[in-house]
């Protein structure tokens, strides 16, 4: 163990509490109500062993939903469960399970699902007789000890990797932020490093990023406006009127372009929260 330099850990039940709860059941078809879908998936999940399955069953009981018998139940490892409920073939699981059974997803549905996943929700898809008819949104709180433990491991020079069957939007961050007081491993892998190790730096980084993007657009304007105005004149556009642009004036205009861009960029040094 003392030679380990990389730790790969699961998410559900490891980083999180492992006590997921159903937030809502969404129907995507006029054929079924939310309660219809809840009865089908809860009945299916009464035979499941995964924490997500237990969450669905508990939610159904809270809604006083009656569970019904299921035939041909099958748990597909790492993907979900399938079975026959009320003479319909019901599937509940992740995206790879849909792909395994060639169940299609429309663009509008995909956008709706991505919006939910962006909020950190875990989604299980519901399909009935080869048609995607809804999904379940599930959340699982992070353990209080997870952050401290991972931070301690990183400070010891261990690279920590989360490996999960969940979707990328739910599981991973867009920007990695490291503490300047942390290890070289964490700093090297991060997109932003807080030199002082103070979380207030995140607020400043967010504010500064907005100001930088505004500054970039302003600088592009300054860079191009001189050329848009100067190049046609230098090419002789005003020659019919007896006006020629001196090379000295052209050089001066280009200098003003550089000065404008640099001076505008230096304004970022005065940015405050």
C-alpha positions in Angstrom: 0.0 0.0 0.0 2.9 2.4 0.7 3.9 2.2 -3.0 0.4 3.2 -4.3 0.4 6.5 -6.3 -3.0 6.3 -7.9 -6.4 5.5 -6.3 -9.4 4.7 -8.5 -12.7 4.8 -6.6 -16.4 4.2 -7.3 -19.0 7.0 -6.8 -22.3 5.5 -5.5 -21.9 4.4 -1.9 -18.2 5.3 -1.9 -18.0 9.0 -2.4 -21.7 9.5 -2.0 -23.9 8.2 0.9 -25.1 5.3 -1.1 -28.7 6.3 -0.1 -30.1 7.7 -3.3 -33.6 9.2 -3.3 -36.0 9.7 -6.2 -36.7 13.3 -7.0 -39.2 12.8 -9.7 -40.6 10.5 -12.4 -41.0 12.1 -15.8 -43.2 10.7 -18.5 -42.3 11.3 -22.2 -45.4 9.6 -23.7 -49.1 10.3 -23.6 -49.6 6.5 -23.2 -48.6 6.5 -19.6 -49.1 8.7 -16.5 -46.3 9.2 -14.0 -48.1 6.8 -11.6 -48.3 4.2 -14.4 -44.6 4.4 -15.0 -43.8 4.4 -11.2 -45.8 1.2 -10.7 -44.0 -0.5 -13.6 -40.5 0.4 -12.6 -41.1 -0.1 -8.8 -42.5 -3.5 -9.5 -39.5 -4.3 -11.6 -37.0 -3.0 -9.0 -38.5 -5.0 -6.1 -36.3 -7.8 -7.4 -33.2 -5.5 -7.8 -30.2 -5.2 -5.4 -28.7 -1.9 -6.5 -29.2 1.1 -4.2 -31.0 2.9 -7.1 -33.5 0.1 -7.2 -34.2 0.4 -3.5 -34.7 4.1 -3.9 -37.4 3.6 -6.6 -39.2 1.0 -4.4 -39.1 3.3 -1.4 -40.4 6.2 -3.4 -43.2 4.1 -4.8 -44.3 3.0 -1.3 -44.3 6.7 -0.2 -46.7 7.3 -3.0 -48.8 4.3 -1.9 -48.2 2.6 -5.3 -49.2 -1.0 -5.4 -46.4 -3.4 -6.7 -47.4 -6.1 -9.2 -45.8 -9.4 -10.2 -43.0 -9.4 -12.8 -42.0 -12.2 -15.2 -38.7 -12.9 -16.9 -36.8 -10.5 -14.6 -33.1 -10.0 -15.5 -30.5 -7.7 -14.1 -28.0 -6.6 -16.8 -24.7 -6.0 -15.0 -23.7 -2.3 -15.0 -26.7 -1.2 -17.1 -30.0 -1.8 -15.4 -32.9 -4.3 -15.2 -35.6 -5.7 -17.6 -38.7 -7.8 -17.2 -42.3 -8.3 -18.2 -44.8 -6.2 -16.2 -48.5 -6.4 -17.0 -47.8 -8.0 -20.4 -45.3 -5.3 -21.4 -41.6 -5.6 -21.7 -40.2 -2.9 -19.4 -36.6 -1.7 -19.3 -35.0 0.5 -16.7 -31.4 1.6 -16.8 -28.7 3.7 -18.3 -27.8 4.9 -21.8 -25.8 1.8 -22.7 -28.8 -0.4 -21.9 -30.9 1.6 -24.3 -28.2 1.2 -26.9 -28.0 -2.6 -26.3 -31.7 -2.9 -27.1 -31.6 -0.4 -30.0 -34.0 2.0 -28.3 -33.8 5.5 -29.9 -33.8 8.9 -28.3 -35.1 12.1 -30.0 -33.1 15.3 -30.0 -35.6 17.1 -27.9 -35.6 14.4 -25.3 -31.8 14.3 -25.3 -31.6 18.1 -24.6 -34.1 17.8 -21.7 -32.1 14.9 -20.2 -28.8 16.8 -20.5 -30.3 19.7 -18.7 -31.2 17.4 -15.8 -27.8 15.8 -15.8 -26.1 19.2 -15.7 -27.8 19.7 -12.3 -25.9 16.6 -11.0 -28.9 14.2 -11.2 -28.5 10.5 -12.0 -31.1 9.5 -14.6 -32.5 6.0 -15.2 -34.3 5.7 -18.5 -37.7 3.9 -18.8 -38.7 2.0 -22.0 -41.8 0.0 -22.6 -42.1 -2.3 -25.5 -39.0 -0.9 -27.2 -40.1 2.8 -26.8 -38.5 5.3 -24.5 -41.4 6.6 -22.4 -39.8 8.4 -19.5 -37.0 8.7 -16.9 -36.4 8.8 -13.2 -34.3 11.6 -11.7 -32.3 10.4 -8.6 -29.9 12.3 -6.3 -27.4 10.9 -3.9 -25.7 13.2 -1.3 -21.9 13.3 -1.0 -20.5 11.9 2.3 -19.2 14.6 4.7 -15.9 12.7 4.9 -15.3 12.3 1.2 -13.9 15.8 0.6 -11.5 15.6 3.5 -10.3 12.1 2.6 -9.7 12.9 -1.0 -7.9 16.1 -0.1 -5.7 14.2 2.3 -4.8 11.6 -0.3 -4.0 14.3 -2.9 -1.8 16.1 -0.4 0.1 12.8 0.1 0.8 12.9 -3.7 -1.8 10.3 -4.6 -3.8 10.9 -7.8 -7.5 10.2 -7.2 -9.7 9.1 -10.0 -13.5 8.6 -9.9 -14.6 5.7 -12.1 -18.4 5.5 -12.4 -21.1 4.0 -14.5 -23.0 7.3 -14.3 -23.1 9.9 -17.1 -20.3 12.4 -17.6 -22.4 15.5 -16.8 -23.4 14.1 -13.4 -19.9 12.7 -12.5 -17.3 15.2 -13.6 -16.4 18.9 -13.4 -15.9 21.2 -16.4 -13.1 23.1 -14.6 -10.6 21.6 -12.1 -9.5 24.0 -9.4 -6.5 23.2 -7.2 -5.2 24.9 -4.0 -1.8 26.4 -4.3 -1.0 24.9 -0.9 -1.7 21.5 -2.3 0.5 19.0 -4.1 2.2 19.2 -7.5 -0.1 16.4 -8.7 -3.3 18.4 -8.0 -1.9 21.6 -9.3 -0.6 20.0 -12.5 -4.0 18.4 -13.3 -6.1 21.6 -12.5 -7.2 24.2 -14.9 -7.1 26.9 -12.3 -4.8 27.1 -9.2 -5.7 29.3 -6.2 -2.2 30.4 -5.2 -3.3 31.4 -1.6 -5.4 28.3 -1.1 -8.4 30.5 -0.3 -11.9 29.6 -1.7 -12.6 33.4 -2.1 -10.2 33.0 -5.1 -13.0 31.1 -6.9 -15.2 34.1 -6.7 -12.4 36.3 -8.1 -11.6 33.8 -10.8 -15.2 33.8 -11.9 -15.4 37.6 -12.0 -12.0 37.9 -13.7 -13.0 35.4 -16.4 -16.0 37.5 -17.3 -13.9 40.6 -17.5 -11.2 38.8 -19.6 -13.8 37.8 -22.2 -15.2 41.3 -22.4 -11.6 42.6 -22.8 -10.8 40.1 -25.6 -13.8 41.3 -27.6 -12.8 44.9 -27.1 -9.3 44.2 -28.2 -10.5 42.4 -31.3 -12.5 45.5 -32.1 -9.5 47.8 -31.6 -7.2 45.5 -33.7 -9.6 45.3 -36.6 -11.1 48.8 -36.7 -7.7 50.4 -37.6 -7.1 47.9 -40.4 -10.7 48.2 -41.7 -10.3 52.0 -42.0 -6.6 52.2 -42.8 -6.1 49.4 -45.4 -8.6 50.8 -48.0 -7.1 54.3 -47.6 -3.6 52.9 -47.9 -4.7 51.1 -51.1 -5.6 54.4 -52.7 -9.4 54.5 -52.1 -9.2 58.3 -51.6 -6.7 58.9 -54.5 -9.5 60.1 -56.9 -10.0 62.9 -54.4 -6.3 63.7 -54.4 -5.7 62.3 -50.9 -2.9 59.8 -50.3 -2.0 58.2 -47.0 1.5 58.8 -46.0 3.5 55.7 -44.9 4.3 57.6 -41.7 0.6 58.0 -40.9 0.0 54.3 -41.7 2.8 53.4 -39.2 1.3 55.8 -36.7 -2.2 54.2 -37.0 -0.7 50.7 -36.6 1.1 51.9 -33.5 -2.1 53.3 -32.1 -3.7 49.9 -32.7 -1.0 48.1 -30.6 -1.2 50.8 -27.9 -5.0 50.5 -27.7 -4.9 46.8 -27.3 -2.1 46.7 -24.7 -3.5 49.6 -22.7 -7.0 48.0 -22.7 -5.5 44.6 -21.6 -3.6 46.3 -18.8 -6.9 47.5 -17.3 -7.4 44.0 -16.0 -4.8 44.7 -13.4 -7.3 47.1 -11.8 -10.1 44.6 -11.7 -11.7 44.3 -8.2 -14.5 42.3 -6.8 
